[in-house]
Every structure is written in C-alpha cells, then in structure tokens.
Amino acid sequence: MQAVFLIRGAIIGISIAAPVGPIGVLCIRRSLKDGMATGFMAGLGAATADAAYGAVAGFGLTAISGFMLRQRFWVGLIGGGFLCCLGLRAFLSKPAAEPAQGRGGRILAVYASTLLLTLANPATILSFAVVFAAFGLGASIDGAAASSLVAGVFAGSALWWLLLSGGVSLVRHRVNTRVMTAINRISGAVLLCFGVYALARA
C-alpha cells in the first residue's frame, strides 16, 4: 500500500519540478558552467524544498502553511530580490576559460542557495494542495502514507534534476565561449524577469 503512495508522490514530484522556471534555468546554467555534480546539487536543493512543502501539504500542517502564506509579501520580496541579483550576476558574468572544480564547500553552497530560493516561494504549498486533491489525497491520510508520499515527492523531483543536469552535461563539451556568453545573457535576463515578476507579485 505504501508503494502506491510512493509512486504517486514521485509522479507529483516530477510534475512540480518539470516546468522550466528560475530553478530550471539555474540548474541548466550550473550544469553547463560547473558540470553535472554542481547542476544536480542545485536541483537537489529544489527537491528538498519540494519535499518540505509536500510535507506541509501532506501532513496537513495548516498552521505552518498559513503563516508562510500570510508572510508571502516579505518572503516574495526577499526571493524576488535574490533572483534579480542572480540574474544580474549571470548576465554580466564572463565564461570561465576552464571548468570550475567541484569543491565540496562550493557544492554545498549551491545546494543551500537553491534550497532557500525554492523555499522563498510559499505559493508552492498551494500547488501541492491542488495536485494532492487531484490525486484524491489530503490531510486525512495516515502518517505512514504521508511519509511515503513525501519520500516519493523528493525522489521524483531529484530524479528530474538528475536527468536534466545529466542531459545538459552531455553536450557541455560542445559549448564554446561564444555560446556560453549567449547562455549567460539569456539565462541572466530570464532570471531577472522572474525576479521582477516575483517583486511585482509581492
């Protein structure tokens, strides 16, 4: 029975992670610039945040979700400002002549920054609530089922980011400095647009 909830959670995790948003752009850019490991760690931070918000929705923690939604102005303001900074930094950055070495500290910093950035979008709780309702799930499920559901969400989301970072890294060696410069400009502009939108929405 728990396997059913695990599979459902994995499907939900993939469906939430797959649309290309600011985190997708970051993961693609990290994979191209620093390699698969760094790109995957960026995605893993998002997967962890997805699991956390999935837990809020799955366990029916209305007090926490209510608080986050009440504070969405400040959360959105901080998240939007962070996205704008990332966008400007990406837009103005010059491609490195050599691929960066994946040092442990740097990879952990990438993971933490993406985790915080994804957590800065409390409206994700609503996405999970809607998807859970569509699957016929809700706060009425027991703790074991909810745990399996959350584990599935994390596994599905992590699988998506692994496939994305791995796929991008396969063509990384074909990307020259000129292409990387264009990618920096485009990804920076996209991130900046997401940041301005988040600020406007807040």
N, C-alpha and C positions, 0 to 999 in steps of 0.2 A: 504493500500500500504506500509506504514512504517513497518507493522508487517512482511512483506516479507523480507525486508532488515534486520530486527532484527533477524529473523530466519537464514538468510544467514550468518549474522555476527556471530551468535552463533556456526554454523557449522564450520566456518573458525576458530573461537577461539579455539574450541576443536581440530581441525586438526593441528593447530600450536603448541598447548600445549602438546598433547598426546605423541609424540615421547619422549622416555626416554633419556634425556640429563643431563647435570650437574645440572639443576634446579630440574629435577625429582629426581635425587639422593639425593639432599639436602632436598627436601620435604619428601621423604621416611625416611631419617635418622632423621629429626626433629620430624616426627610423632612417630617414634619408641622410640626416646630418651625422648622427652618432651611432647608428647601427641598430640591429634588431633588439638587442637586450634593453637599450635605453628606451626605444619606442614601446616595447612591451611593458616596461615598468611604468611608463606614463599611462598606458591603458589599464594596467593593474590598479593604479590609484583610483581611476574612474570606476573599475569593477568593485573595489572595496566600498566606495561611496554608494554605488548602486545597491550593494548588499545591505549597507546600513539603512538606507531609505526603504529598501524592501522589507527589512526587519520592522521598521516603524509601521509600515502599512500592514505587513503580515501578522504581527503580534497585536495590532490594534492599539498602539501607544498614542492615543489621541491627545494626551497632554503635551507630549514632545512635539508631535506634528502640528498641533495648534499653536504652540509657542513659536516654532520655526516660521509658520505662515504669518503670524502676527508681526514678526520681526523681518519680514521679507524685504521691506524698504532698505534697512541697513545692510542686510545680507546681500541684496541685489546691488546696492551701491558699492560695497567692497568688492564683490565679484566682478561687476562691470568695470570698475577702475583697474582691477588686476588684469582683466582681459585687454583693456586699452594699452596698458603698459607692455604686456606681452606682444601685442600687435605692433606697436611702435618699435619695440626692440627687434622683432623679426624683420620688419620692413627695412630697417636701417642697417641690419647686420650684413657683413660680408662673408661669403662662403669661406670655410677653412680650407687651407691647402692640403691638409692631412686630416683623415678621420680622427675624431676625438677618441681617446682611450676610455673605456667604460670603467672608471674607478668606482669603487663601492660607495663612497660618500656622495659622489655626483648622482649616481643612480638612485640612491635613497632620497636625495633632494628632489629629483624629478618625480618620484613616486609621491612624496609628501605634497608637493605643489599641485599636482593634478588631483590628488585626493581632496585637498582643501578647495580647489577651484570647483570641483563637481559638487561638493557639499554646499557651496555658495548658491546653489540653485534649489531652494526648498520646494519649488513647484514640482520637482521630480516626484515628491510624495504623491501628488495628485495623479501623476502618470501611472504610478504603481497601483494606486487605489482603483483607477479606471480599468487597468488591464486585469487586476485581480478579480474585479467584478465581472469582467467579460469572460473570465475563465470559471466563473461560478465560485470564487473563493472569497473569503472575508475574515473578519476577526473571530468568527465562530469556530474556526478550525483549532485543533488542539496544539499543544506546544511542540510535539514531535513532528507533526505535519508542517507547522510553520517553520521549524528549523530546517527541514528538508527543502522547503520552498525557498528559503533564503540561501541555503547552500547551492541550490540549483541556479538561482539568480546570479550568484557570484561566479559559478562555473561557466555558465553561458556567456556572461559578459566577458570574462577572462579569455574564453575560447575565441570570441570575436576579435579581441585586441591582439591575441597571438597570431591569428590568421592575417589580420591587417598588417601588423608590423613585419611578419614574416614575408608576406607578399611584396610589400614595398621594398624590403631589404634585398630581395632577389634582383631587382632592377637598379639597385643603388649604384653598382659599379659602372653602369652605363650613363649615369648622370654626371655631366661635366660642370665646370664652374659657371658657365653661362646659364645652364638650365637651373642650377641651384640658386643663382641670383634671381631668376624669374620666380622660382618657387618661394623664395624669401619674400619677394614683393607681394605676390598673390596671397600667400598664407597670412602675411602680416596685415594686409588690407582686410581679409576675411575676419581675422581675429579682432581687428579694430572695429569693424562693423558690428560684430557680435557684442563687443563691449559697449559701444554707443547704444545699441538696442537695449541691452540689459540696464544701462543707466536711465534710458528714457522710460522703460517699463517700471523701474523702481520709483 
